[in-house]
Amino acid sequence: MLLLLAEYLTQFHSGFAVVQYLSLRAIFAVITALTVALYLGPKVIRKLREYQIGQAIRDDGPKSHLSKAGTPTMGGVLILLSITVTTLLWGNLENKYVWLTLLVTLAFGAIGWVDDYRKVVEKNSRGLPARWKYFWQSALAIVAAVYMFATAPTSAETSLIIPFFKDVIIELGIFYIVLSYFVIVGASNAVNLTDGLDGLAILPAVMVGAALGLCAYFAGNVNYSEYLSIPYVIGAGELVVFSGALVGAGVGFLWFNTYPAQVFMGDVGSLALGAALGMMAVITRQEIVFFIMGGIFVAETMSVILQVGSFKLTGKRIFRMAPLHHHYELKGWPEPRVIVRFWIVTLILVLAGLATLKIR
């Protein structure tokens, strides 16, 4: 919106042309989203308390979590508000990737909102039945993947690149839709599983989102993409503004979500953030790098799969409790220790993922 305004005002004063620079708009996006989140945060928390939208705690989890009962949830609404306002202000509203990523993020947030609402109304932590949640996630992911496949102007936008091998590019064809589906739905559920401790999911999401924003900037620039031997995706650079909005909104939410949390993001936040990260990875053609950078999300998901599989096949559990963060809690780690160490691991993995862009 402000980009269009600046383009109009440039005819009166050339100084407004500076708004056209992606890097500047990305910085302003971070600041704007952070400001919106910090301003609206107390108001959102107050409203959630007024409507008694408090978290229901499972009685089979760590006993230390029982004290969290009643903490306002659905705080992900704050994240989505900040991202939406900021993206509409600083993003290029003529760019299909900006709209598609924003709409998919909000749609997955809507699924999470229904899930959280049922938890609050029914006072049952199970929420929306898994089959319906998975159905709507799948439907949205397939629609987004089909649209991107149908509108891709070149094969580069539907090819899979392999880290460390600059000459290895696999043209996926119709299998692009399959890969995109699994990345978007998988990322959404992985972030959801990780969101079990105060601040555990939001900062890794911010770090991975910032890194994917860099990937988008490189992929959308013909010079950088050629230098790094990655696919040039026309228009992908604008996602750096969305990435900035996600970073600012995430840091603003962390202000209230840090231990001990004043508010939880709920499924409305975690499902949306995961879908946003998945969309950015698919658009920038960095699915494998995303798998590396989001290693914490992958580990949390695999711990659940292995735990369920082992129990069904052998009747024995591999971990004391899944997802993985609960295993360490039951081993005696204080909650802040689990959180900070997972953050540190994510930082290392994000740096490793970014390094693969150059090591080819």
Secondary structure, DSSP 8 states (H G I E B T S, - for coil): -HHHHHHHHTTT-GGGGGGG-HHHHHHHHHHHHHHHHHHHHHHHHHHHHHTT-B----TTS-GGGGGGTT-B--THHHHHHHHHHHHHHHS-TT-HHHHHHHHHHHHHHHHHHHHHHHHHHHT-TT-S-HHHHHHHHHHHHHHHHHHHHHH-SSGGGGEEE-TT-TT-EEE-TTHHHHHHHHHHHHHHHHHHHHTTSTTTTHHHHHHHHHHHHHHHHHHT-HHHHHHHT----TTGGGHHHHHHHHHHHHHHHHHHHSSS-S---HHHHHHHHHHHHHHHHHHTT-HHHHHHHTHHHHHHHHHHHHHHHHHHHHS--SSSSSSHHHHHHHTT--HHHHHHHHHHHHHHHHHHHHHHHH--
